[in-house]
Structure formats: structure tokens, C-alpha cells
């Protein structure tokens, strides 16, 4: 029986790069894969883009309110693996469908995404993945202080903030940036908000 994997980490831990490396390995072995990305992530449009410059076109750019079930018949006979980037933006229904794909269609599904938002709250998709994934793997990155980073800080005009909508894509506006932080730096920045 195939597994549903959730590989998560803070910003800049290499999630998209890792996904593209897995995709490359399947491609090198002439195995059919499907690469999915949430349409909420407008950066790169219908491409995956890593911060180190890798780029790959996605097969499915999925809206949050759309079901993946329309693809099941197409996938069941010829797909070796499904790779999902920005899986934190998936709906509970979509995660449940990917879980179904791994168990009933027997296709491995590897999801990459953030665990928490800039306020340190779970995203909907991440919450469900943490509940049902067969294997969890934290991808590691570091804070500017050199410690292990687990949190995602939103900076607007270079200043830490807890204000705004849960989803605001970096790069969409020049003044929005996300950085990984360790718990100590996150708390210190949070306490210093005016």
C-alpha cells in the first residue's frame, strides 16, 4: 500500500527544491508523475520556483474549492507518484482525496508545505496532513541567529508584523517578505511590536 507523506518546514528550508529533485529522479527513470500546486500561490504562475533558481511547470494548478476526484481515472493506471507543492493551501477535502489516492489507488503522494502561518497557527491543509499522513518529515533551515528555525515571520517594509490576512504571497508586493525564525527570535520580535 502506498503512503501519504508530508514534508514540511519553515520558509527557505528547500521544500520546492526537494520536490523538484524527487520529480527529476522519477523523470530519469521514465516514470510518470503528476505535479500539483495550489492556485493560491501566485508566485511563478503555473510553475514551481525555488529560491535557488530551479523551475518546473506544474501539471495541475488547483483551486482551493475544486475536487481532485476528476483526475482519479486518469491517474490510476499510469501514474507512479503525485507531488504537491504549497500543500498548506489545500482544503481538508483535497487532503482527504490525496489520502484516498495513496490508499485506494495505491499511488504514493508526497506533499511539501509550511506547517504554520506567520502567526504560528496551522494552515488548514497542514492540519489535515498532520492528522492523516503516514510519514512526517521536517525539513530544516536556520534562523538569522544560527539556531534551527521552525517559525515563519512576516516582514512588511522590514518590520515584523502579526497583522493582515493569513495568506499574502511574498513577491506579490515588494514590501512583503517571509523569513524563518527560531522560537526565541520569533517571541522577541513579537514582544517588540509597537
N, C-alpha and C positions, 0 to 999 in steps of 0.2 A: 504494500500500500504506500502510495506517495505521501509526502509531507507538505505541510504549510509552514514556511519559515518566515520569521520576522527579524530582519537585521536592522537595528535602529541605532541612532546615536545623535549627538548634538551637531550643530552646524559645522561644516568643514571636516567631518570625520571620514569623508570619502565614500559616501553611500552611492552616489551616481557612478563614480569611477569603478567601484566594486561591481555594480550591476553590469556595467559595460564590459568589464573583464570576464564575467561569467558568460555574457552573451557572446563574446569573442570565442571563448572556449567551445561553446555549442556550435557556433558557425564553423570553426576549424574542423569539427568532426561531422560536418554536413547534417546537423540535427536541426529540425525546425523548432523555432522558439517564437513566442509572442511577447512583445514588449508593450506594456501599458503604462500610461501616465495620466494622472488626473488633469482635466482641463483647467482646474483652479490654478495650477502652476502655469502662469502665462509666460514665464521666462523661457525663452527658446521656442515658443510656439509648439509645434509638433515634433520637437527634437529634445532629447535629453542633452543637457550640457553640464559638464563637471567644471569645477572651479580651476582645474589644472589644464583645461582646454580640450578634453575629449568631447566628442559629439556623436550622437546616433539618432536616427529617425525612429519615432515610435510607430508601432503598428496600430495601436488604438489609443486615441485621446478621448478619455471617458468623462462625461459629465456626471456630477455627483448624484443626480436624480435618475440616472439611466441604469438599467439592469445589464449584467453581463451574460445573462442566460441565452440571448440571441446567438451567441458565439459557440455554445456548447457543442452543437452538432459538427461544426467546422473543426473544432479542436480535438474531438475525442479520438480520431483515428490517425492524426499525423503530427501532433504537437508533442515535443519532448519536454518542454518546460515553459512556464509562464513567469515572466519577470515584471515586477511592478515597482515603479519609482514614485516617490511622493505619496506613499501609501497612507500617510496620516490623513490625507484629504478624502479617502474613501468613505463611503457611508457604511453603516453597520450591515445593510443588505448586501453591498458589494463584497465586503469581507466574508460574509456568510456564503456567498456564491463561490468565492475563491476557495473556501474551506471545502465546499461541495466538490469542486473541480479536483482537489487533491485526493479526496476520499472516494468519490463515486466514479470519476473519470480516470482516476489513477495517474494524474499529471502533477509533477512537483510544481509548487508555486512559491516563488521567493519574492517577498515584499521588502522594500527598503524605504525607510522613512524616519521622521522625527518621532520621538516618544511624547514630548510635551511642547506646548507653545511658549511664547515669551513670558507668560505669567506663571509658568511651571505647572500648567494644567494639561491633562491628557487630551489629545485630539480624539475625535470620535473613532476614526479608523484605527488609530493606535490602540485605543482602549479595547476594541473588539479583537484586534490581533493579539494583544497580550493575553486575552481570555482564551482564545482557541488555537493559537499557533502550536504546532508540535515542537518546534525548536525556536528558541530566542537567542539572538547573538547581539551583544552590544559592540558597536564599532567605536573605537577610542579616538579621541582627539584631546588637545590640551588647551587650557586657558592661557591668557597672556602672561599669567604669573608662573606658568610652567606645570601647574597641577592638572590632574585629569578633569576634563570638562564634562558636565552632564546637563547643563542648562543652556538655553538659548536666550540671549539678551537682545532686545530690540533697541537699536540706537536710531534716534532721529536727530539729524544735524549734530551727530557725535555724542548725543546725550542719552543715557539710559532712560527708558520710559516703560510704564506699565499701562499707558493709555492707548486707546484705539481698538479697532476690531481685531478679532482673533487672527484673521488672515489678512496680511498685507505683504505682497510679494516684494522681496528686495530687488532692486534694479528697476522696478516699475516707476519709482520716483528716486531721483538722485540722492535725496536726503535720508533714505531708509536703508539700514544695514543690520544684519544679524551677526552676532559673534558668540562663539562658545565661551562659557564661563564655568568655573568650579563653583561649588556651593558657597564658599566663603566670599568670593568676589561678587557673586550674584546678590547675596544678602547685604554686603556692604554697599553696593550700588543701589539696591532697593531702599535701604535706610537713608541714603543721601538724596533722595528725590525731594525737591522743594515743594 
